[in-house]
Amino acid sequence: MFLDLDKKPKDKVAVVDDSGQSITYGDICAFADEFSTQLPKRTLIFILAENRIGSLLGYTAALSNRIVPLILSSKTEQGLYENLRDMYCPEYMWVPEEMVDSLGYETVFKAWDYALVKTGMTAPALYEDLSLLLPTSGSTGSPKLVRHSYRNIEANAENVKNLFQLTPDERAMAILPMHYTMGLSVIASHLKAGATLLLSGRSLLDKGFWSMLKEATSFTGVPYSFELLMKMRFTRMDLPNLRIITQGGGKLTPEMFQALAQYAQDKGKQFIATYGQSECTARMAYLPAELALTKTCSIGRAEPGGQLSFIDKDGNETFEGEATGEMVYRGENVTLGYAYSADDLVKGDENHGVMHTGDLARRDADGCYFIVGRLKRFLKIFGLRIGLDEVEQMILSDFDTDCYCKGNDEKLIILVTNPSIVEQLPAYIEEKTHLFHKNIEVQVVEKILRNEAGKVVMQ
């Protein structure tokens, strides 16, 4: 069975959600059996996901019965959802019960506040080892999907279990959305370990979130999560059960990274930064906790079961020593490839365990990797190469603002939320990048829009 769920103690609590309801590993297995009687064949299903038990049961039941789910947020804008539905033609959908009437499909059965509905569509042909589809980079509207194999998910779960030395005693706070690759990584790795998930869809500002966090032994967040937590003086709180704090989903500012590392050391906890991509089933590298204070903002080394290397500007690949270039990852968690339409769902493995990440990085003398930007996230203005990620990090480090950079090969455009710094920024950027003042434009916005996973939505 998926993630060896049937080999766990049947009476062990597997998941507790915001409603206070809980399920055991035996319940998960029994539900998978029931699901198979209602949907007895391999086909494509859409899961409109929320962080609650019914949603998770649909995911585990689908993969245990070789039914292929595309996982989307239940809050996906209707036009975007309809575009994906019309393009990929799911035969069934697993949706929150309150959404059934608005969808207008035949209900097959209901359980745990979710419903299985039949769309009447004919599902496309599916590659025999295709297990799961996820939108790229947490997006919920792009037709570009990442195709996962069964081994991809199992390998990632095993790697993360070994990385964090997870045991059945863990009680993991799972707040990242299920349609987000890191959210699924937290779920899969802890189920693989036979641990308990504290599954929450609550805001970090909700009192219920804090009540649940006090019971947790680990917490995984993205940079946006930690920005909120730090504003709420997270590092001053008494959380005696919390053993591991782990971060993924993007780069923290050096100040925030150091604050979390120092907090962990002072309180006898572990702060472990991780790095990953949807294309590699979420996790690829981690920084050992003992290096957190000395390797600020490093992603560390390849996770157990993986390998990192560099390809330099001349096309040469190196695995050791100081170097800079595009980072390459190898491992069983490298996904099959992309799908751009339903016809692509029959394709096999196009990556063969190797992923050219598109991330520019450097490797220091100790073998630790540092991300310095994206190959495609740069502008070239009058011969000057301007890394947008680097500019954002400089601004976030030196100014009290949220920001996002974009532009073209004539102008760098900087969006900020703090109007008091507008006049200072052009001179600051000119000094740091040597870009002419006239090629810098600063715009004030009320908010930098982000999706549920904390990723910036194109402004």
N, C-alpha and C positions, 0 to 999 in steps of 0.2 A: 504493500500500500504506500501511497505518497508519503515521503519523509518518515517511513517506518512507523506511522501513527498507530498501526495495529499491534506494535510490539511494546508500546508504553503501558504502564499500569492502568487498567480500565477506570479505576476510581480516582485517579489523580486529576485534580482540577487543571484544565488546559487554558481556559480563557475566562476572564471576568470583564464585563463591559460597564459603561456608564449607568446602565439601568440597575446595576447590582446583580443581574442574572449571571450565572456561571454555567459552564459546561465542562465535562470531563473528557478524557481521551476516548473513553468508551462511547460517549455521546457523539463525538466526531465520527467515529467509525460506523456507528449505527445510522447516523444521518447520511453518510456516503452510500450505505446500502439502500436506504429509502430513496435517495435521489436517483439511484440507478434504475429503480423500478418505474419511476416517473419519466426518466429520460434514458432509455436503455441502449442508445447508440452513440457512436462518436460523431460529433457535429460541432458547429461554432455557436457559442453563446456569448452574449454581452452581459457583464455584471456591472450594474450601476452601484458603485461601492460607497459604503459609509463605514466608519470605524465602530461597528457593532457586531454582535455575534452572528446574526443572520447573514450578513455579508461575508464574513470569514468562512462560515459553513459552506456557502455556495462555492467559494474558491477551493477549499480542500476537497469537497465532493466532486467538483468538476475534474480536478487533476487526478484524483484517485480512480476515476472512471474513464480516463482518457478522453474527456470532453474538453475542447479547447476554448478557454475564456479570453475575451478582450475586456480588460478591466478599465472602466472609466469612472470618473467622479459622478455621483448622483446629481451634482450641481452643475454638470456640463450644460452650457447654454444650448437651448433647444435647436437652433439652426446648425450648430456644430455637431450635436448628437445626430441629427437627421442626416447630415452629410456622411458621417461615418456609417450609419445604419444602411443607407442606400448604397454606399460603396462596397461594404463588406457582407451584407445580407445575412445576419445571424438568424438561425432557425428558432432559437429560443432566447429569452432574456431572464435574468434573475435580478429583481428590482425591489426596492422598498414597497411595502404593501400600499402605502398611501399614494404611490405613483401609478397604480394599476389603471384606475379609471381614465387618467389623462392620456395613457398610451393607447388604449382602445384595443388591446389584444386579448385572446382567449386565455383565461387563467387555468393552468394545469393543476397546481396545488400550492398551498401556503404553509409556511412554517417560520417560526422565530421572527415574525413581523416582516418577512420577505415573501415574494411570490414568484413562481416560475410561470412565465407566459410564453405562448407560442405565437410567432409573428406571421406564419404562413409563407415566409420566404424560403427559398431553396439555398441551403448553405453551400459555399464553394468547396472545391476539393482541397484536402488538407494533407500536408506532408506527414508521413507516419510518425515522425519523432517530434512534431510540433506540439508544444505543451501549453504555451501562454503567449498572449500578445499584450504589449504595453505601448502607450503613446511615448514618443521620444521626449526626453528632458522634462517629464511631468506635464507636458502640454496635454490639453484635452480636446483640441480641435484639429490638429494636423492629421492628414490621412497617413502620414509616415509612421509606421509602427515598428517596434523591435520584436523579432521572432525568437522565442526561447525554446530550447529543447528540454526534455525531462532531466537529462543529465546536467544541464546548466543550473537548474534550480537546486538539485540535490548537491552538486559540487559546491555551489556558493554557500548553502546551508552548512555543509560540513566544514568548509574553510573558516566561516565566521564562528562556528561553534568552537573550533580549535583555537582560533585567534584569541577569543575572550575566555577560553577554558570554561565554557558554559556547562552547568550541571542542572539536574532536575530541581534543585533548590532555588533557582533564579526566579524572581518575579519582575519581569521586564515591563517598563512603562512604554507602551506602544502608542504614540500620538501622531506619528507621521501618517499621512493618508495612504490607504491601501492601494490606490491607483498610482502611487509614487513608488518607484523601484526600491528606494531605501526603506520605505514602510514595509514592503513585502519581504525584504531581506531580514528585518527585525522579526517579523512573524515566522518566516520559514526556519531561521536558525534556532529560535527558541523552541518551536515545536519539534524540530529535529532532536534537540537536547532533552525533550520531555519536561520542559520548564512550564511556568505559568505566565501568560500574557495578561497585562492590565491594559485592555484595549479602550482607548478614549478618543472621542471626537470633540471633546470640550476645548474651549479656548484656554490659553495659558493664564488668562485673567479670571477664570472661573474658580470659585472656591472648591468645587468638586474635584478639579484637576489636582489641587494641592493636597487634598485629602488622600487621593489615590497615590500621588507621588511619595507621600510619607511611608507607604507600604512597599515601594519599589526598591529593588536591589540595583537596577540599572536604568539609565535614561539616555535615549538617543535623540539628538536634535540637529537641526540645520542652522546656519548662521542667523537667520531671522528669529528662530526660537531663542537662541542665546542672547540676542539683542534685547528681546522682551524680558527674559529672565534676569539679565543684569540690571535692567532698569528697576526691577522689583526686588533688587538686593538679594538675589538668589544665594550669593556666596556668604551671606550672613545668617542663613537659615539653618536650623538644626534638622538634619536629615540622616539620622543614625543608620538606617537600613541601606542607604544608597552607597553602593560599592564602586560602580563604574559609571563614568560620564563619557559618552562617546559622541563625536561630531562628524558629520558628513554633509554632502549636498552643496559644497562650496567653501570658499576660503574665509576664515575669520580674520579680523584685524589683528595685528600683532599684539595690541594692548589687551584685547579680549582673550586671545589665546593664552597670553602670559597670566592673566587674572585667573582663568580657569585652571591652568596648570598649578599655580601657586595655591589656589583654594584646595585642590585635590591633595597636594603634598601636606598642607597644614592640617587637613581633616582626615588623613589616612585613607584617601580614596584614590582611584585611578582615573586620570583623564587621558583618553585615547582618541586621537584624531584619525579619521579614516578618509579614504578617497575612493571614488568609484564612478561608474557610468551605467546607464540603462543597458548599454551594449555589452556589458560584462556582468550582468545580473547583480548590479549595485556595487559590490565591494571588490577592490583590487589591491589596495595598499593600506598600511596602518603605521602609526608612529608608536613604538612601545612607550608605555607610561613613564618609564624611568628616564626617557629622553625629552619629555615634554618641556621641561624648563630650559634645556640647553639647545633645542632644535626648534625654535619658535616658527610656527607656520609650516613646518615640514610635513609632508604626507608619509615620511618614513620609508618603509621598504615594502616589497610585495607581500601580500597576505600568504599564509600557508597554502600550498598548492598552486601558487602563481609565480610568475617571473617578470621582472621589469628590465627594459633596456632602452637605449637611445639610438636614434638615427640622426646623424649630424647633417649639416648643410651639403655635404659632399656625398651623402647617401651611405656612409659607413655606419655599421651597427656596433655598439659597444655595450658590454654587460658589467664592466667594472671600471673604477677610477673616476676622477673628476671629469665631467663632461656636461655639455648643454646640447639640447636638440629636441626633436619630437619624441615623446615617450611612447613606447610600445609595450603592450601587455600580452602575456601568453598564459593560458590556463583553460581548464575544462568549463569554467563559467563564462567564457566568451560565447556570445549568442550566435545564432545561425546567420543573421543578417537582417535586412530591412524588408518591410512590405510597403508598397506604395499603392497597391490595389488588391482586390480579392484574388486576382490571378497569381499573385506572388505567394499565396499561402501554400502552394504545392511545392515551392522551391526547397531544396535541401540546404546543407551547410555550406555557406559561401565564405565564411571566415576561417574555418579550419583551426580554431583555437588561437588565432592571432588577431589582435586589435591594435591598429594604429590610432591612438587616442585623439590626435589633433591638439593635444596639450603640449605647450612648450615648457620645458622644465630643465633644471640643473641637478646634477648629482655631486654631492660633496665627497671629501676624502674618506668619510666614514660610511659611504654607501647610502646616505639618506637623500631622498628626492624632494625638491621644492618646485611647485608649480609657479611659473612666472607669467603665463598668459596663454591665449589660444591662437592657433595658427591663423584662424579666420577673423578673430576679434581684434583687428588692427586697422588703422588708416595710414595711408602714405600721402602726406601733404608736402608738396615741394621737396620730395626726396627724403623727408623725415618719416621714419616708421614710428607711429604712435600706438602703443598697446593700450587698448581701452581698459582692460582689467587692471593694468598697472596704475593708470590715472585714477581710476575709481578707488583703489587701495590707498593711494597717496592722500586723496581728499578725505576719505573716511578716517584716516589716521590723524590728520592735522586739523580737521574742522568738525564742528558739531552739526552734522547734517546727514541725511540720506542722499544718495546720488546715483545717477545712471549716465553712462557716456554712450554716445552714438555719433553719427556724422557721415561725411563722405570725403573724397580726396581733395576737397577744398576747405572744409571747415570741421572742427571738432565742436560738437554740441554737448554741453554738460547740463543735465537736469538736476536741480537741487531743491530741497524742501525748506532750507533756511534762507530767507531773503536778505538777512544781514551780512551775508558773505559774498553777495553777488559782485560787489565792486572789487573785492580783494582777489577773487579767484583768477581772473585773466593774467594778472601780473605773476601770481604764484605758479600757474601752469606754464607761463612763458619761461620763468626761471628754471623750472624742473625739466621741461622738454625741449626748450629752445624754439618752440613754435611761435610764430609771429602773433602779436596781440590781435590783429585783425582777423586771424583765422580761428579765433576762439569765441564761442558764443555761449553765454550762461543763461539758462531759462529757469524760472521758479515754477514749481508745480506743487500742488497741495499734498500729493502723496506719490511715492514710487510704487506703482501697482505690482503686486506679486500674486502668484497662484498659491494654492493651499500648501504647497511644499516649500514656499519661501523663495522660489525662483522668480526673477524679475520678468514680468510680462512686457513684451515689446511696447515701448512708450510712443 
